[in-house]
Amino acid sequence: MSCANDGTFTVIVAGDENEYIYTVSCDHSGGTNWYHPHFHGSSALQTNGGAAGMLIIEPGVRESADTPMLYQSLPEQYLIIQSLSEQCLMIQSLLELYLIIQDFSVQDLTAYSLMSGDAVFDTNIQDPFATVNGCTGGSQVINVEAGQWTRLRTLHSGNLYNAIVTIEPAAAGANTPLCDVVLLQKDGAWLGTVPRTVQGTAPGEAPALFFTPSSRNDVAVRCAGAGAKHEIRYAQVNNALRADPEVIATLEVSPSTRPPAADLPQWSPCRPAYLQDLTGLTPQQLGNAYPIELRQTINNAQFSGPEDYMHELELAVPEQWLVTGTDLHPLHVHVNHFQIGKVTAANQWAEAPEWLQEGDYMDSLSAKGSVQLLVRPERFSGVMIIHCHITSHADQGMMAVFNIKGKGADALSPPQVAAGDFGTCPFLVPQSAPFRGTPATIPGVIEAEQFDTGGQNIAYWNDNTDDLAGPVPPRSLEAVEVVASTDGATTSVTSIRAGEWLKYTVNVEQTGTYGLTMFSVRREGSTSSTYALVATLSTGPGRKGVSWSLWSGQRSCPTDPKETTGLVSRVADSNLKLSDDADVYGAYVAPEPAALTAGPQTLLLCFDKDMVNARIDSLALRYCAASAALCAPRLAAAAAAAAARNDALLNPVAPPPPPPAVPATEPVPAKPVPAKPVAAKPVAAKPVAAKPVAAKPVAAKPVAAKPVAAKPVAAKPVAETGARA
């Protein structure tokens, strides 16, 4: 893909494939993004047919260093909303009246899909409907922990209408309180200050989240009352044919062992250089406003080709636009975000009061009246597409090409941070620090939960999709899932996802070859791995296999499979199975010895596969020998002993019954004594009052909802019978 054409005009012929390679700059803002086909003339057919999905850019190390721990550790859930509507609608305003003929219905999509020879979209559903993560009828269930904050990343693929999304108690009149909902990001960019309270359409009503087609809103949600259910409701704005809100998903509140979370702290996120605040620039610095009017066309012109430029901008030079008509034709801008300028009450939607605010960075806009947008193109030169994001309108020509002049990045020259300009984010890359200030000593044992301090992307990387149902000390504020054993004696790291890592600062006392072992929580006094590198773990119910690597001196896990610099040990054993009991642990000995150099260093434990039910208690690095050759037989013996012990855990054998006692001498027969009859004395039975025993409630174990990842579908061109240009 060449960035010189924004990637939009790349055509993938049916049956072919195309590899897209993206180089994400080190200061790219973390946020929620998305993808969909853009083949001109068929974008609506393909996107509305379901070829769309969410892309998440994780924050860089500098942004992570600026982020408070409470935001770093928010568990995450994902909602991808897609809507299919009526075939043919009249849209009327004071300014225009026309017939939309390509807002594809369910029947249209099925017919055109079959006509093209691609039956990927084939259904007998007749009525319009919306889906969440591919699920219809409100069947998608999202779990949140009672009284705790959850980050909800939401994408509205849409197709024609703006929408309002609310979270409301499922049972009317049940006195269930509304969930707290605060806004964090719009279109993948942090607000200037978070969290922002979201207002309802009217006082006392549920917070109303506003979406236009292509919008992404990240919110934090906190719901009280374990066992409560809330409905996620979806209502299209100004669609008389679907006036009533639809229930598109259910939010269930799981019990929590933690006290209710406090309000999220006020925080002004740092911003990279390409998202700096432009609202303070003077009119002289911004120049005359460039007008953009969307009325069936853009500035009375239809798209005619990628070389036909409507407007030119200068790289790194700010300018202002005055945009009109986005109430009926939501504006979407590629490559660069824009910042909202002056806003008045006339720009707001009644359904979402004060949703549009000065200073917000966005890439998709629907507002009433004329709105000032502030733009400064950064880093990328060449083509920048703007268009109406009602995809059928863009297919009919509501698209324009802007050209960014100057020498910028492209596919062959990845974006660079100019002269170390990281905006308001820290310039220096922060380093992690040893747990409790003291490096672990090698040879020795490293407790898994005693990873470094410093937070997400600095001391560890954690995928926050797993529910944090009561993390325990000493890491109760961290994002990493740390749990206690049933008896409370030890703590372990669990809910391991591919791509996660943990960092440990250590001091190696002697250069040489070491063995690695993962130890069980219930370590016995005599372990087979006194000199092996051992990992103590439980693979958990129904799971088997481990895959991880250990590195020295790396900041994060290498992505190149050929990389060996700093590699200490690599383990991939798909057959290992320890115990189905999460509290029964075994020792795993790494088959290859590891060479370590004396001195202080950081060890990075990288996980290559999901081990959701596994629990890791500790790592042991024992000095083995001066060379790998001398270490090998000792390591083999340790591995065999550990394997035998693990087999005993999996296949316990009941001990044989004790033999009967043998008397020391022959027994002497007892002399019979005649029994004397004794009259039975009647005893009146005394009633015994039953003592009531109060039933103890059993807390339901929270189950984290697993997001349904959208599977990318290669865009296939469709004959022009399916779309008019």
N, C-alpha and C positions, 0 to 999 in steps of 0.2 A: 504494500500500500504506500502511496506517495502522499505526504501531507500537503503537497502542492495543490492537490485538488480536493482537500478536505476528506478524501475517501468516499465522498458521496456518489461520485460518478463512476466508481469501479463497478463493472458489470461481471457477474458470475454466471456464465452460461449453464443451462440445465445439465447436470451430470458432472460439471467441473467443481473445483474447490479453489479457495483462495486463502492464503495465510495472512492474517493481520498481526503485525508486531508493534507493540506499543512500548515506548521507553518512558516510564513515569519518572519525572524529575524528583530529586530528593526532597524538594520543598513543596511538592504538590499537596494541596489541602485534602485531608481525609473527608470522604463524603459518599453519598449514595448517587449513583449514576445509572444509565441504562443503555440498551442497544436495541435496534430494530432495523429491518431492511429499508433501503432508501431508493430502490429502483424507480426512476421517474415514470409515472403512469400506472404503477402497480404497488406503490407504497401502502396505500390504504388496504388493498386486498390482502397483502402479505402480513402487515402489522396487525390489522384487525382480526386476521385469521389466527393470531396467536404467536407469531414469530417475533417475540420480544422478551426481554428479561432484564434482571437487575445486575449491575456491576458496582462493586464496592471498592473504593480506593481507601486503603488503610492509611492512617496518619504516619508521617515521617517521624524520625526520632526527635527533631526539634519541636514539632507540634505536640508530640507526646510529653515532652519535658514540661511544656507549658500547661498541660491539661490536669486539673485537679483529680485526685484519686477516685472521688465519687463518680466522676464522669467516665473515667477509664474503665471502671469495673461494672458499668451498667450491663446487665444481661440483655441480649438483643433478640428481637423477633422481626419477621419480615412479612410484608403484605404487598403483593403485586395485584393491582386491581385492573381488570380488563372488562370492557363493556361492549356488548353487541346490541344494536338497536333497530329501529324501524327502517323499512326500505326507503321511504320517501316522505320527507317532511317539508312543510312550508315554514320559512323563517321570515319574519317581518319586523322591521323597525321603522323609525321615522326617515331613515336614510336609504333603505333598500328593501326590495321585495324580490325574491327569486326562489327557485326550486332547487333543492339539493338532490341530485340524482345518484350520488355515489356514496351515501352513507350506508354501507353494505349491511343488509339484514342477515340473519342466520341462514335463511334459504339461499340468498345470493352467494354467500361465502361457500356454502356446500356446492352449489351449482358451478361456480367458477373454478373451485378446486378440482372437481371431477372433470370439468371441461379441459383443464390444463394438463390432465393426466397425472395429477398429484392428489391423491385422496387423503392427504394428511388431515384435512378438515372435512369431516363427514358426520353429520348428525341429523336426527329427525326432530329435534327441538323446533317448535314453531314460534314461540314468543321471545321477545328480547330478554336478555339476562346479563348479569355481571358475574365474573368469577374472581375468586381470591386464591392466588397460588394454584390456579387451575381447577379449583373446586367450586361447584355451583350450589345454589340453594342454601347458602349459609352454613355449609357443612364443615368449613375450616374452623378448627378450634385453636385458640391461642391461650397458652397458660402463663399466668403471672403470679408472682409470690405476694401474698397478702401483706399490705403495708409497705412494700418495697418498690423501688423505681425500676422500670423496664424500658429500654430504648426500643421504640417501634419505628422501623425504617419502612416507608410506604411509597410506592410508585403507582401513579395513575396513568396507565397507558391510554385509556380513554379512546374516543374516536370522534366525538362531535360536541359533547356538552361539557361545560364546567360542572363540578360536583361538590357537594358538601358531605363530609364524613363525620359522624358523631359516634361516641361510645356511651350507651345508655343502659340502665338496669333492664334486664330481660323481663322481670316480673313487675308488672304495674301495681302500684300501691303497696309494695313490700317494704317500703321505707329503706331500701338499699341506697346508700349515698352514691352520688356521682363520683366517678374516678377523677382524680386530679390529672390534668393534661397540660403540659408546658411544651413550647416549641423550641427546638434547638437549631435546626438547619432548614434551609430552603434550597432545593436544586443542587445539593451537594456542597453548599457553602455555609459556614457558621454565620449566625446572626452576630451583629456587633456586640451585643450583650445577651447572655443567656442566664437562666431560662426566661422565656417570655410567656406570660399567662395568655391562654387562648380564650377568647370570649365566646359566649353562646349567641345565637341569633337574637335572643331576647334575654333580659335579666333572669337568672335562675335556671336557664336551660343549659343543656350539655354543651361543652366547648365545641365549636364548629370549625373543622379544618377545611380550608378551601383548596380545591385542586382544579387546574385546567389540564387538558390533555398534555402529557409530558411532565407534569409536576412531580417532584419528589419532596416529601415533607418528613423530617425526622423529629419525633416527639418523645418525651419521657412521660410514662403513664404510671400512676400509683393508685391502687384500688384497695379499699378496706374490706374486711369481712370475708374470711375463708369460707369457701363454698358458694359464694355469690357468683352469679352469671350476668354478664353484660353483653349486649348486642352491638356489633359494629354495623352501623346503618349508613346506607349510601343513597343520596338523593341527587338527581340531576337538576341543575338550575334552568328554569324557564322551559322545561319539557312538559307540556300539558298532558302528553300521552303516558308519562311515567311520573306523575306528580307525587305519589306516595313513596316514602323511603323504603328501600329494600334491605333486609337483613342479609349481609354478605359474609359474616363470620361471627363466631361467638368467642368472647373472652371469659375464661374461667379463672377464678381466684383460688389458688392453692394455699394450704396452711403454711405458716412460717414459724420457725423456732426463734426468730430474732425479734427484738422490739421494733415498733414501727419506725421507718426511716424518716429523718428530718427532711425539711425542704432542701432542694439542691441549692448550693451556694451560688450567689451572683458571681459571674465570671465574664471577662471580656477576652475571648479567644484571640491568640496571636494570629496574624494574617500574613501570608507570603507576599512577596513584592507584587505579584500580579493581581492581588485582591486588596490593594491599599485603598483607604478611604479617599474618595474624590469629591465628597460633598462640600469640602472647604475651599475648593478651587473657585477663583473669581471668574466672572463672565469673560474677561479678557483672556484668561488661560484656557477656557473651554471653547471660545470662538462662537460663531453663529450656530444656532441649532439646526441640524439637518432634519427636515421633515420626512416622516415615514407614515403613509396612510394605507391602511388595509381595507379595501372595499372591493371584493371579488378579484381584484388585482392588487399589486403593490405599486403605489405611485403611478397608477393608470398604465402599468406595463405588465405583460405576462412574461414568464420565464421563457427564454429562447435558446439558452445554451450556456455552458460553463465559461465561455470566453466573453460573454456579454456582461460587462461590469456596470452595475447601476451606480455604485459609489466607491470611492477610494479613501482609505485611511492611511495614516503614517504610523509605523511601528513605534510604540511607546509614547505617542502623542495623544493626550486626552481630547475628547470632543463630546458634545451633547447631541442627543436626538430628541425630537418631539414626536411622539408616537400616538396615532389616533386609530380607532377602529378595532382595538384588541378585545372589546367586549363580545364581538361576534367572530373574530378571527384571532385566536391567541397567537402571539408572536413567539417564535423560538429562534434563538441565535446559536449558531455553532461556534466552536473553538474558544470564544471568549465569553465570560459572564458580563452582564451589565449591572450597574448599581442604580437603584431607584433614587431619583432626585426629589424635587418638591412634590408633595402629595397633599391633596385637599379632600374634603368630605365627598366632593362630586366624583372622585375616582373610586370610591369604595363600593363594594357589593353589600346590599342590605343583609344578605344571608350570612355574611362573615364580617362583622364590624371591625374596623381598624386592622384588617388583615394586611393591607399594603402599607408599609412604613418606610419612610425616608432612610436611606443607608443600607437597605437590604440588598444583598447580591443575589441575582437570579439568572436563569437562562430562558425561562418561559413565563410569559406575562399575559394576563387577561384582566383588564381594568376598564372602568367607564371613563369617558372623556379623553382628554389628551394628557399624556404622562411624560415627564422629563426623565430620560435615561442618560446615565453617564457611562462612557465607554473609554477604555484605554487598552488598545490591542497590545498584547505582550508576547514576546518570544517567537511566535509563529507568524511568518509572512506568507503571502499568497492568498488563495481563495478562502473566503468566509461566507457560508450560506446563511441567509435568513429566510424564514417562510412561515406561513400559517400552519399551526400544528393540528388543524383538522386535516388529516392526511389526504382525504379525498379532494380538498381544496388545493393543497399543494400539488397533487397530481394534475389538476386542471390549470395550473400555471401560477398559483399564488406563492411564488418562490423567486428570490433574487440573489444575485452574486455580488458580494462586496470584495474588493481587492485590498489586501494589506501590503503597502509598499515598504521596502526596507530589507535588510539582510537578517533573516530570522532562521529558526530551526526548521528542519524538514526530516523526512524519514532517514536520510543518511547522516544528518547532523543533529543528534538528540538535543533537547533543550538544556541549556546551561544556566546556572545561577550567576548572574552578572556581578563580578567583583565581590562575591560573598554577600550579596544583598538578599538577606532572608526576611525582608520586611520587618515586622515587629516580633518575629520569632527569634529565639536565642541563636546567636552566631556560633558559639562553641557547642560541640556535640557533648552532651552530659554523659558521665560515666556512672556505672552502677557502683554500689558500695557493699562490702561483705555484711552478711546478716549479723546484727548486734555488734558490728564494728570489728570483728575478729575473723580473719581468714581461716577456713578449715585446713587442718594439717593432713598432708599426704606423706607417708602411708597413714590411712585412717578411714573413718566412716563419715560420709556426708549424709545428713538427714535430708530427705528429698524436699521437705517443706521449708528448709532453711536456705532457700535461694536468695540471691542478692536483693538489696533494696534499690529503689529507683523508679519502679512502676513499669507500666506497659511500654514495650518497645525499647526499654533500656535494661531492665533486669530480667524481663521475661516477655514472651509474646503469648497471649491467651485468646483463643476464639471464644467470645462471650455468648455463644449460642446455648450453652448449658445453664440450667436454672441454678442460681446460687442459693440453695436451700440451707442456709445456716452455716457459712464458713466459720471455722473455729480458730481460736488463738493458736499460734501467735500471728497469723496472717489474715485476720478477720476483715481487714479493709482492702485486701488485694483482690484482683480479678481472678487469680488462679484458684481452681476448685480444690480446697484443702478440707479433708474430713477426718473425723476421729473414728477410731475402732469402736466396736460395740461396748467394750469395757472401759473406753475412755483413756486407756493407758498410752496410746500412741496416736500420731497423726500421719496422714499420707496424702499424696497428690493423686487426684483421680480425674475422670471425665476428660481424658487426653484426646486431642484432635490432631490430625495430620497438619503439620506446619507450625505447631506450637513449640516453644523452647523455653528452657530455664537456664539461668546463668549463676555460676558459683565462683566466688573468689577463693583461691586456695594458695597454700604455700607448700611446694614440693621440697622435701628435705634432702632427697638423694636422687641424682640422675640415674636412670636405669630403666628396666623393663618391668611393667606392672601388669597385674591381672585385674579385671573388673568384674564385680559381682553385684547383682541387685539382691538385697536382703529382704526377708519376710519381716512383717511387723512382729510376729512372735518368734524372735530369734532365740535359738537355744544356746545354752552356754557353750556347747561344743559345735563349732561350724566347720564345714569341710573346706571353707575357702579362706584359710588364714593368710594365704598369699595370693589369692585370685582376685580379679576385679569382678565383683558380684553385685547384681541388682536384686533387691528384695521386692517382690511384687506379687500381686494376685491378678490373674487374667480375668476373673469375674465370671458371672453366670453366662454360659453359652458362648463364651468368646475364647479364641485362641490366637496365638501369634504375637510376636513383638517385632518392631522395626524402629531402630533409633541409632543415632550416632553421637559421639562425644568429640568435641573440638577444643583446642587450646588457642586462646588469643583471638578468636573470631568475634566480631561485634554481633553478627546475626548469622543464621544458618546459611551456608552456601547453597545456591540453587543449581549450580553446574554439577551434574553427577560425576564429572571427571575431576573435580577439584579435590585435592588431597592435602593442600597446605594447612597445617595445624590439625590434621585428622589424628585423633587419639585411638578411637575404636569405632567400628561399625558393626551392627548386629541386625540381621534380617532372618528371623526364624518363624516361618508361617505355621509350623506344626506344634510349637510349644503350647501346652495347655497345663495350667496349674490346678486351681480348684474352682468349683462352681460357687463356693462359699466366699463372699467378698472379704470375710475376716480370716480366711485361712490362706497363708502366704507361703511361697516357696522361694528358694534362692536360684537365680539364673546366673551362670558363669559365662562370660563372653568367651567365645572359642579362640580368639586371637589375642596375643599379648599386646600391651600398649606401652609405647616408649614416652617417657616424660623427662623433661629437663628440670634440674633443681632451680628453685626460685619462686617468687610470687607470680601468679598468673590467673587468668579466668578460664574456667571450663564451661563449655556450652553444650547442654544436653538437648539434642534436636530429635523431634518425633516425626517419623515419616509416614505413619499410618494411624488411623483412629484406633484408640484403645479405651473406649468410653467407660467400660466397666472395670478396667484395670485399676489397681492401686499400687503406687510405688512408695515404699517406706524409706529406703535409703540406698546409697551407693557405697561400696567399699573398694578402695584402691589399696592393694597390698603389694609391697615390694616382692618381686618374684626372683629376678636374677639380673646379672649384668648384661645378658644378651637374650634375644628371642629364642635362640636354639636351646640354651640352658633352661629357659622358662617353660618351653613347650611340654615336656613330660609332667612337670608339676601341675600345669594348667589342665592337662588332660585328666589327671587324677582328681583334681578338684571338681571338674565338670562332671565326671562319672559319679562322684559321691553326691553332688547336688542333684543329679538326675535320679539317683536311687531314692533320695529323700523325697523328691517331688512325686515320684511314682508311688511312694508309700502314702503320700497325702491324697493322691487320686484314687488309690485302691487300698483303703485301710482294711486290715485283716483283724477280725475279732480274736482276742486271746482265748486259748483253750480253757475249758472249765478246770478249776483246781481238782486234784485227785482226792478221793475220800480219805478222811483221817484214819490211820491204822493204830489201834490201841497197843500199848506196850506189853500187856499180859493178857492171858485168856480171861474172858469175863466169867465171873462166878454166878451161877444161876441164883436168882433171888428166891427166898423161901416164901411160899404163898401165905398170905394173911387174910383170914376171912373178913369180909366187909361187914360192918354193922350198919343196919338201916338207920337213917336219920330222917326224921319228919321234916318235910319242907315247910318253912315258915312263910306264909304269904306276905309279900311286900307290895304295898300300893305303889303303882307307877306314878311318878311325878312328871307332870307336863314340862317340857323344856321349850321356852320361847325361842323361836328362830331369830337369829341375829341378822338384821338386814345388811347386805353388802352392796355398797354403791358401785355401780358399773363404772369402770374407768373408760373415758372416751379414747379412742385410738386415732391419732392424727393421721390423716391421709398423706401419703408420701407424694410431694409435688412432682409432677411429670412435665419436663420441659417440652414445649411444642417444637417439633423439628420442622424447619422451613423446607418448602418444596422448591428445590432449585429449578429455575427455568432452563430447559435444555436448548442451547443455541440451535437454530434451524437455518441452514444455508438458504439465502434468498434465491428464488428461482424466478426468472422473468416470465410474465404472463402475457398472453396475446392482448392487443389493445382493445379487444371486445370487452375486457373486464375493467377498463379504466380509460376515461377520456382525458387527453392532455389539452 
